[in-house]
Amino acid sequence: MQNQLKEYIPINALASVLSLLEQDNLLIKIKNERKTRHGDYRSLPNGKHQITINSNLNTYRFLITLIHEIAHFEAYKAYGKFIKPHGLEWKRTFQHLMLPFLNPEIFPNNILPLLAKHFINPKASSDTDVQLALALKQFDEPNNKTFIFEVPLGCTFKLYNGKIFKMGEKRVKRYQCLELKTGKIYLFNPNAEVELIN
């Protein structure tokens, strides 16, 4: 496990992560990119517990996702299976587990204040925290994607699934976009990544 994880998380976080995993006897699987999630946790029929995480995440996002999923397991263990997946029990567990990692030995100084703010009330996905998601994005491998908030009004863009949309107005926090094939309106988070069509 040590050799497998050390290429995916900040090196200074490795010892703490391994000690968390030793206590829990969790099975960690690293998967190819899944567009709809960074990772997940599940209780297996054989009584074991499995976490899967996408291999394409940068080290900081991988660490946050791993601790997010370990928090699901810890909350399940402490409070039972009838709690809300991202309810109060999970939030408190996630905050508690993440606290030792919130230091400049592990995260860059410009990310720490954003993480501190995020962990006052962590969300189901760090991607819904626009400032944090943008700050973490700078550590990703370069790609040809554009954030929704950068797409000019009226321009067309494509999603990973091939669907084509026309950019619309901003409504409170999200952007209203028209799917060209169906005429349906969809709302997008500002930091959703899309491919511009010329």
N, C-alpha and C positions, 0 to 999 in steps of 0.2 A: 504493500500500500504506500509506503514512504516514497519509493522510487516513482510510482505511478503519479502521486500527487505533487511531487516537488517541481515538476515542470509546469504545473497549472496554477499554483498559488504563490504569493510573495514568500520568499525563503524564510523570512523572520516569523511567519505565521505557522510554519510547518509543525514545530514541536507542540504548540497549543492545539492545533487541529488534530494531530495524531493522538494526543491524550484524550480528546473528546471522543474520537472514534474507538479507541481501545475500550473505554468504559461502556460504550454502547453496542459494540459488536455489530455494527452496521455494514451492510454490503454497499459499496460505492461502484457505480458503473458510469463510465464516461462515454457519451454517445455522440454521434454525428449531429450537426446542427438541426434543431427542430424550430420551425418558424414561430410556433405558438407559445413556446415556453423555454425558459433557460434551464429549468430542472424540475424534478418532482420527487415526492416521497410516497412510498406505499408499504403497507403491511402485507406480507406475502402469506399465502395459505399455509405454508409450512412453519409459520410462527416467526420467521426471520423478517428483517426490515431492510428495504432497499431504497437507495437514493440514486437517481440518475441526474447527470449534469452534462450540458452541452460542451463539447471539446473546443468550440471556437470562441469561447468567452475570454476576454483579457483577464489577467491574473487577479485584478481587484474585483471585477464583476463575478469571477468564478468563486472567489472567497466569500463574497456576500451571499451568493446563491447557495453555496454549500452550507453556510451557517443558517440561512433561511430554512433549508430542508431539514437540517439536524434539529432545528427548533420545532418543526412539525412532529418529529419523532418524540422529542422530549416532552412536548405538550400532550401528545397522545398517551405517553407512558404515565405522566403525572396526573392527568385529568380525565382520561378515558376517551373513547371514540365518539362520544356524542357532542363534543365541543364544535364550535364553528371553525372551519379551516383557518381563517385569518381573524379570529375573534380575540378577545382580551387575553385569554390564556396563552395563545400563540404569540401575541405581541409582547407580553411580559417576558416570555421565555426567550424570544428572539433578542430583545433588548439586553437581557442578562447574559446570553451567550456571546453577543457581539461586543459588549463593553471592553473586554480585554484586548480586542483587536484594534480598537479606535486609538491608535497612537502613531506617532511619526516614524517609528521603526518599521511599520507595516504599510501605512497609506501615505501618499504625498500630502504635504501641508495644505495644498489648495483644495484637496478633497475632504479633509477632516471636518471643517466647519459644516459642509453640506451633509456629511454623514451624521454629525451630531444633531443637526436640525431634523433630518429624516427619522432618526431613531427616537425622537420625542413621541412619535406616533407612527410606527412603520406600516407601510401599505403592503397589500398583497403582492405587488411587484414594484421594484425600485424604478422601473421604467415609467411609472405614473408620476414620479417625482422628476419633473422636467429638468430642473437645474442639476440634480444629481446625475441623471441619465446623460445629459450633455457633457458634464465634467468627466464621467467615466468613458464616454465615447472617444475622447482624445487618446486613449490608450489602446483602442482597437486597431486591427490591421486596416490600412486604407482600402476603401471600396468606392464604387461608383454611385453610392446611394446619397440621397438628399433628405433632409428633414422636412416634414410637412410644413412647418412654419416658414421655411425658406422658399416654398413653391409660390410663384406669383399667381395672383387671382386670375382664373380663367385658363390657366395652363393645364395640360393633361399629364398624368403620371400613371405608372404601372406598379401593382403590388407583386410580391413574390409568387402569388398564385396566378398571375397573368391578367387579373381583372384591371380594367382601365377606368380611371376616374378623371373628372374635371374639378379643379380646385375652386372652392367656394369661400364664403365669408367665415370669419371667426365668430363662434357663438360662445360667450363667456370664456371657457377654457379650451374648448375643442373646435376643430375646423369642420365645417359642413361641406361634404364633397359628393358629387353626383356620379354614380356608376353609369357609364355611357350605355352599356348593353341593356340594362334593365330599367334605367330611369329612377332607380331607388337612391335615396339620400343616406349617406353614412357619416358618422362623426368620427374624427381621427384625433388622437392625442397629438400635441405639437411636435413631439419627438419621434413620431412614427417615421420609419425610414422607407423611402420610396424611390423609384427610378423615374426620372423625368423623361418624357417623350418629346422629341423635337418636332 
